[in-house]
């Protein structure tokens, strides 16, 4: 990943709610399983799945705004 894209990604992550950021970091950056993520957060697997889905949706919206601003 190019350094500018990486910077933009981390800027976008910082704009997410903390719980969304935590789930994405654990699942996508640390590559933990649903079960391990649930254990760390003290949640059930369904809550991790749902939070991850919302977090990805929100991250895409924020990313779209960043990309459009760069054009």
Backbone as CSV, one residue per row, in Angstrom:
resi,resn,N_x,N_y,N_z,CA_x,CA_y,CA_z,C_x,C_y,C_z
1,UNK,0.854,-1.172,0.000,0.000,0.000,0.000,0.897,1.232,0.000
2,UNK,0.592,2.154,-0.859,1.389,3.370,-0.926,1.216,4.184,0.350
3,UNK,2.246,4.954,0.674,2.236,5.677,1.947,1.076,6.668,2.049
4,UNK,0.705,7.320,0.938,-0.420,8.270,0.969,-1.735,7.542,1.240
5,UNK,-1.939,6.393,0.591,-3.150,5.605,0.839,-3.182,5.107,2.279
6,UNK,-2.035,4.683,2.771,-1.949,4.190,4.148,-2.297,5.313,5.128
7,UNK,-1.758,6.496,4.896,-2.065,7.648,5.746,-3.552,7.954,5.698
8,UNK,-4.138,7.951,4.492,-5.570,8.207,4.351,-6.395,7.160,5.084
9,UNK,-5.981,5.897,4.990,-6.710,4.832,5.678,-6.703,5.062,7.181
10,UNK,-5.548,5.359,7.748,-5.481,5.577,9.190,-6.208,6.859,9.603
11,UNK,-6.206,7.869,8.744,-7.000,9.072,9.017,-8.490,8.727,9.052
12,UNK,-8.928,7.915,8.097,-10.333,7.495,8.056,-10.681,6.656,9.276
13,UNK,-9.809,5.726,9.639,-10.053,4.905,10.826,-10.207,5.772,12.070
14,UNK,-9.430,6.826,12.154,-9.494,7.688,13.340,-10.818,8.432,13.448
15,UNK,-11.554,8.522,12.348,-12.844,9.218,12.345,-14.006,8.309,12.740
16,UNK,-13.748,7.008,12.835,-14.789,6.063,13.225,-15.028,6.114,14.730
17,UNK,-16.201,5.641,15.136,-16.455,5.446,16.563,-15.428,4.443,17.083
18,UNK,-15.090,4.573,18.342,-14.068,3.721,18.936,-14.385,2.235,18.785
19,UNK,-15.638,1.839,19.020,-15.959,0.408,18.916,-15.796,-0.096,17.482
20,UNK,-16.118,0.743,16.514,-15.950,0.346,15.113,-14.470,0.227,14.779
21,UNK,-13.698,1.180,15.226,-12.251,1.150,14.978,-11.624,-0.086,15.631
22,UNK,-12.014,-0.357,16.874,-11.466,-1.524,17.582,-11.747,-2.823,16.834
23,UNK,-12.980,-2.984,16.385,-13.347,-4.212,15.666,-12.549,-4.333,14.374
24,UNK,-12.450,-3.272,13.607,-11.716,-3.345,12.342,-10.229,-3.612,12.565
25,UNK,-9.651,-3.006,13.561,-8.236,-3.253,13.841,-8.015,-4.706,14.241
26,UNK,-8.845,-5.203,15.142,-8.682,-6.590,15.575,-8.933,-7.585,14.439
27,UNK,-9.975,-7.337,13.656,-10.347,-8.303,12.609,-9.503,-8.175,11.352
28,UNK,-9.269,-6.962,10.893,-8.645,-6.770,9.578,-7.153,-6.478,9.629
29,UNK,-6.686,-5.840,10.675,-5.261,-5.535,10.763,-4.547,-6.625,11.571
30,UNK,-5.098,-6.973,12.728,-4.502,-8.032,13.543,-4.895,-9.428,13.054
31,UNK,-5.904,-9.508,12.183,-6.377,-10.772,11.576,-6.841,-11.798,12.611
32,UNK,-7.525,-11.311,13.639,-8.062,-12.221,14.643,-9.378,-12.816,14.155
33,UNK,-9.701,-13.973,14.659,-10.964,-14.624,14.316,-12.129,-13.897,14.979
34,UNK,-13.329,-14.211,14.528,-14.523,-13.649,15.162,-14.565,-14.020,16.639
35,UNK,-14.248,-15.275,16.921,-14.303,-15.767,18.291,-13.277,-15.058,19.181
36,UNK,-12.048,-14.905,18.679,-11.017,-14.227,19.471,-11.365,-12.757,19.696
37,UNK,-11.902,-12.120,18.669,-12.308,-10.726,18.789,-13.424,-10.583,19.826
38,UNK,-14.383,-11.491,19.770,-15.487,-11.471,20.735,-14.965,-11.641,22.164
39,UNK,-14.034,-12.541,22.340,-13.463,-12.766,23.673,-12.750,-11.528,24.186
40,UNK,-11.932,-10.916,23.348,-11.184,-9.720,23.752,-12.124,-8.585,24.136
41,UNK,-13.191,-8.409,23.340,-14.116,-7.303,23.581,-15.204,-7.631,24.608
42,UNK,-15.312,-8.906,24.973,-16.351,-9.313,25.924,-17.733,-9.337,25.294
43,UNK,-17.776,-9.589,23.997,-19.018,-9.613,23.231,-19.295,-11.030,22.759
44,UNK,-20.490,-11.214,22.155,-20.741,-12.469,21.461,-20.363,-12.289,19.990
45,UNK,-20.261,-13.400,19.280,-19.814,-13.379,17.884,-20.765,-12.568,17.006
46,UNK,-22.070,-12.672,17.256,-23.036,-11.920,16.445,-22.829,-10.412,16.583
47,UNK,-22.506,-9.947,17.784,-22.263,-8.516,17.973,-21.006,-8.086,17.204
48,UNK,-19.993,-8.927,17.189,-18.783,-8.614,16.429,-19.119,-8.520,14.940
49,UNK,-19.876,-9.489,14.426,-20.254,-9.491,12.997,-21.030,-8.229,12.634
50,UNK,-22.017,-7.907,13.444,-22.853,-6.732,13.157,-22.060,-5.432,13.263
51,UNK,-21.228,-5.325,14.274,-20.424,-4.122,14.441,-19.424,-3.994,13.298
52,UNK,-18.842,-5.103,12.882,-17.899,-5.084,11.763,-18.588,-4.632,10.478
53,UNK,-19.795,-5.125,10.246,-20.541,-4.744,9.044,-20.796,-3.238,9.018
54,UNK,-21.243,-2.695,10.128,-21.510,-1.258,10.218,-20.201,-0.465,10.095
55,UNK,-19.156,-0.952,10.723,-17.862,-0.263,10.680,-17.327,-0.186,9.251
56,UNK,-17.436,-1.276,8.508,-16.969,-1.285,7.116,-17.795,-0.321,6.277
57,UNK,-19.106,-0.326,6.491,-19.978,0.597,5.755,-19.574,2.048,6.040
58,UNK,-19.367,2.371,7.308,-18.984,3.734,7.685,-17.604,4.097,7.154
59,UNK,-16.674,3.155,7.203,-15.331,3.410,6.693,-15.368,3.679,5.191
60,UNK,-16.190,2.936,4.460,-16.323,3.164,3.016,-16.862,4.565,2.728
61,UNK,-17.831,5.001,3.520,-18.393,6.343,3.328,-17.343,7.419,3.605
62,UNK,-16.587,7.241,4.668,-15.535,8.210,4.999,-14.464,8.187,3.914
63,UNK,-14.068,6.997,3.472,-13.040,6.853,2.431,-13.486,7.531,1.136
64,UNK,-14.754,7.341,0.786,-15.301,7.958,-0.415,-15.144,9.486,-0.351
65,UNK,-15.414,10.059,0.815,-15.257,11.498,0.995,-13.821,11.954,0.849
66,UNK,-12.892,11.147,1.354,-11.471,11.482,1.253,-11.012,11.411,-0.195
67,UNK,-11.407,10.374,-0.900,-11.017,10.198,-2.298,-11.585,11.326,-3.165
68,UNK,-12.843,11.680,-2.933,-13.459,12.768,-3.698,-12.790,14.103,-3.419
69,UNK,-12.347,14.315,-2.179,-11.649,15.553,-1.823,-10.299,15.650,-2.529
70,UNK,-9.668,14.498,-2.784,-8.355,14.477,-3.441,-8.415,14.705,-4.941
71,UNK,-9.606,14.555,-5.515,-9.732,14.687,-6.985,-9.729,16.111,-7.433
